[in-house]
């Protein structure tokens, strides 16, 4: 080889091999889309039984955000985050059935999450006894929910049609405002904080973060979780609570990015003090800053492989309600009386209540190393702390996915009793408590699914 051409030839060769590597390196693909779901007509807000009328205006818009991921072998995983308090089993089933028909997605591939904001719209059959609806209000809710279900399916198809090559990264940040609401009295919180005494009870302050970048390195999506009830605001204006403020802040800091929040295992976690827009905004900014700080640290690249598994685990009820129980139900709160009346009507119409509930559990393995466990309802924080011990410290676990089943206590919380230990009737179930082995049953199911994706 002529030495004069050698440097140029080498450069050409290395450029050629760089192109080859880029072309041959398997990549993820991703498609994203968002839906503005701010109601245009006066609808009831979800999550509190104490509201007396529909919403009046908004603090900010409400969104459903969709991210379809596709591994190098073509296997897809759908992440939906939403400014919703929860969805009923009927909505979950409807969306799954339509996504199967339209896009070929199975339950194992569908991660439909809700931030659990208590300032989003009430949906059909979800916490329905909370609200003193008349026929017209119920009809409006049904109409809105049906349109929302259809819109999600349409937009998932849209996202699936816009897939482009991306890289995916995993990391985590931390934010300290989540408080164990069972172990710290809200009325004493200012006093407790001022005393410098540490707050009590288990918490999970991690902010798990999945980052999607375009081939040019530009940020495209930030999917982040946190374990803390989005019930800081009990106003009559639509909002995503602190999580809404966090997503807005991130989308302002990183123009063009889709910021997607999901609720982790926050069944027994809350923010204190709360009650004002300023406090919700402050925690939202704290969470956004946690994400920003995590982004500035080195991240783990996630190889473009995806394994997904799903199962329904039957969770038995401790004692199924009889007509006699319902006629003499001791809790005289209006929403319990509405529930008892509705359930009694079902029994009188000849229905037999089931003795257990099919609880939805899903496990993903991204890149061979990142486990992501997603469960229905409102699991308490013990579930995520346990999963880290069992499967490693980078394991992500969230509730508030699939249908809003009910509170999901650990054995500890079940034995302690209290609000998160039972109260299944609030969710329209025909019982007040699970059997005490609820945690064992879920753990066994998660272990089985983790085996399947490893
Ligand atoms: Zn809740």
Boltz pocket constraint, residues with backbone or C-beta under 6 A from the ligand:
constraints:
  - pocket:
      binder: B
      contacts: [[A, 116], [A, 229], [A, 267], [A, 378]]
      max_distance: 6.0
